[in-house]
């Protein structure tokens, strides 16, 4: 009941502020980016290792901090500017000041929510991909197992990102998911190729 009400309220905010598609696009793109960065970091750590738990965990934390600040700041600045432009267009059309109205307030809230999506989605994807590898190091298991699990999780996230993009654009989900998976495989292949030279 509470979740249903919250979902409806968020839907209303995104609809009024005209940011539903923006949030969905940010989500899918950042899901993809977070997964790709995660598998890139895992591959880099694996092939340059072995590394201790402390080194790996510190590396992951540093990447997470950079992701949050980059995603949050960039989206917040961009979406605030977009919402200000939207309010100005409405004010010119209606000849009414809308800064302190529902339209104005919803715009500010929507910008914050979109920034949260942009800042937290890649972190969630990054952690999903990198934590299995970190766990194998912590438990003293063979890190190859962690690498394989991380690859499987990456594939799952890329499929999810492709599905979101496909549904949003009303094109084939299978096609977009395959394209995402193809990009992931290409990235993994390039990383392995480069690592073989060092």
Helices and strands as residue ranges (DSSP letters): H 2-16, H 20-48, H 53-94, H 102-139, H 143-169, H 173-195
